[in-house]
Amino acid sequence: MLAIYPLDPLVQRLIPAYNTDPGDRTTAWGDWLRAGGAAAVEKFIRWANGTEVEDDEILQETLVVAYKKVECGAYEHRNLPFSAFLKKIAWYKIMEASRKHGQHVSLDLLHEELIADESANHERIEHWKEVEILRAALGALPPRRSRIMLLYEDGYSTAEIAGKLGIREALVRKEKSLGLRQLRQQVHIEKAG
């Protein structure tokens, strides 16, 4: 049985579709942080961050991106906790830091660098092609396997996924293994073709 995650009232205050007062939305972010809203993301960053960039810096960049995305209406409640949305952003921030070999580059400098450097634009296009290939490969997986892979990507543990889906942990591990194998094969085929 699939778990249902209603949108927390405090999180609703962050979202323009639920709260039309921009001042209150800004205040709500502070309230959300004081209520421990970022705790799950902090834990995820501590676990996943193997770069030289400080965990707090990754968290701050994650929160800035999340704020901008939410304000632009890019957040959509998909029956997942709000922290899953943040963990996905944090994961991309960790990958960005990893690609920079642990060297911190401000977002302004990064933006100027991308505009000035054609090779960076080419790399960015290649990155998005890879993302699209991966999305297509995920879509080709059986529904439960795809859901398990997405939950792993969002930072959920094997035990948490088993609890959410109402299945045994051994089955989650098996589905993950099969999913990774299928994704590798599909991505390899797509890149070769």
Number of C-alpha atoms within 10 A of each C-alpha: 8 9 11 11 12 12 14 10 9 15 18 16 22 25 23 16 12 12 15 12 12 14 9 13 22 14 12 19 18 13 16 15 11 10 11 10 17 18 12 16 24 20 13 22 23 15 11 15 19 15 18 14 17 15 20 12 12 24 23 12 17 22 18 12 16 19 20 12 14 16 17 11 12 12 17 12 13 13 12 16 15 22 18 18 17 22 24 19 21 29 21 13 20 25 17 17 21 17 11 14 12 16 13 15 13 9 10 9 10 12 11 10 14 16 12 11 10 11 11 13 14 11 12 13 12 12 12 11 13 15 13 13 19 17 13 15 19 22 13 14 17 11 11 13 21 19 18 22 23 14 18 16 14 20 23 18 14 19 14 15 21 18 15 16 15 12 13 13 16 12 12 23 16 12 19 19 14 15 21 15 11 16 22 14 12 19 20 12 11 14 10 7 6
